[in-house]
Amino acid sequence: MNRRRNLLDEDCTTGPDGLSRKQVQDALRRGQDLRDADLRGLDLAGLSFDGVDLSRAKLAEANLATCTFRNARLSGASLWQANLQDAVLDGALLDEADLDFANLDGATLRGAKIRKAILPLGRVGLDKIQEAVRTGNRLRMEGPGDGAY
């Protein structure tokens, strides 16, 4: 069994601006998790976070477009105003995650577990989110700023 180690348990501390894209890529390659990591505002577009523990991670205002989060743990994560356009969140655990003002246009959520999460309901209805979880259909955002944050 591949045990993931916490990136923050290593000799790597996060500054006020968090980690760099390269440090995140290296951590993912080594199988480390990113619990409590500060990744605010980073451009992480296209990376695979499949199966990674991102519990309580700070991903606010990060560019996560086309990233995959299959079966990732995002419990308590802050994804406030993050760009998740065309991201794959299939099977992700999103309990108590903050997705307010996030761009979820084109994202998939098949089988995701979402409880007590803050959702961008002003731009995508709860019924559409529930349907996306059930069917795997891509979400389509509505309102000002469609597809762009």
N, C-alpha and C positions, 0 to 999 in steps of 0.2 A: 504494500500500500504506500502511495506517495503522500507523505505528510508535508503539509505546507508550513513553513515557518513564518513568523510575523516579521515583516521588513523592519519594523521599529524595534525589534529585539536585537538587531544587529548594531554595529557601530555607525549607523546612519541616522542622523537627526534631521528633523525638518525645521527649516527656518520659516520666517513669516510668509515667504512666497512658496513654500512647499518644495517638493521634489521636482527634478527635471524629467522631461520625456525619456531621456536615455536611462536615468536611474529607474524609472518605472518599467521600461522594457527589460532592463537587466534583472529586476526583481521578478518579473513574470517568467523570464527564461529560467531562473533558478528555482521556480516553484514556490516563491515566498508569497504570503498573503499581504494584503494592504489594509488590514483593520486599522482604523483610526488615522490613516494617512491623510496628509494635507495636500491635495492635488488641485486646489482651487485655481481656476483660470488657465490651466495647462491645455495645450493643444495635444490631445491624445487620439486624434481621429484615426480610425482604422485598426486600433489595437484589439487583441483578443483577451478578454477578461473571463473567459469561460471557466466556470468552476471556482473562481477566485473569491476569497472572503474579503469583501469591501465594507464590512459592518462598520457603521459610524464614520466612514470615510467622508472627507470634505471634497466634493466634486463640483461645488457651486461655480457657475460661470465657465466650466470647462468645455472644451470642444470634444465631444464624444461621438461625433457623426460617424456612422458606419462601423462603430465598435460592436463587438459581440460580448454579451453578458449571459450566455447560456448557463443556467443553473448556478449563477453567481449569487452570493449573499450580499444584499444591499440593505440589510435591516438597519434602520436609523441613519442611513446615509443622507447627506445633503446634496441634492442634485438641483438646487434652486437655480433657475435660469441657465441650466446646462443645455448645450445643443446635442440632443440625442436623435437628430434626424437620421432616418434609415438604420437606426441601431437595432440589434436583435437582443431582446430581453426575455426570450423564451425560457420558461422554467425558473426565472429569477425569483428570489425572495426579496420582496420590496416592503416588508412590514415596517411601518412607521417611517418610511422614507419621505423626504421632502422633495417633491417634483414640481412645486409651484413655479410658474412662469417658464418651465422647461419646454423646449421644442421637441415634441414627440412625433412630428410629421414623418410618416413613413415607417415608424418603429413597429416592431412586432412584439407581442406579449404572450404568445401561446403558452398556456399552463403556468403563467406567472402567479405567484401568491402575493396578493396585495391586501393588506389589512392596516387600518388606521394610518394610511398614507395621505399626504397632502398632494392633491392632483391639480393640474391646470384646467379645472372644470370650466373656466370661462371660455376656453378655446377648443375643448373636446368634451363631449358629454359622457357622463358615467355609463350610459347604455352602450356607447361606442367602445369604451374601455373594456367593459364586461364582454362584449362581443369579440373583441380582439383577443382577450384571454382565452375565450372558448374556442374560437375558430382559427386563430393565427392570422387573421386579416390585418393588413397594415392600417395604422391609425392615420387619419387625415385631420389636421388642425384646421380650425376655422377662425375667422376674425382678423384683426389688424396684424400685419407682419407675418402672414402665412409663410411658413418654410424658412424664415430668416430671423435670426436673433443676433 
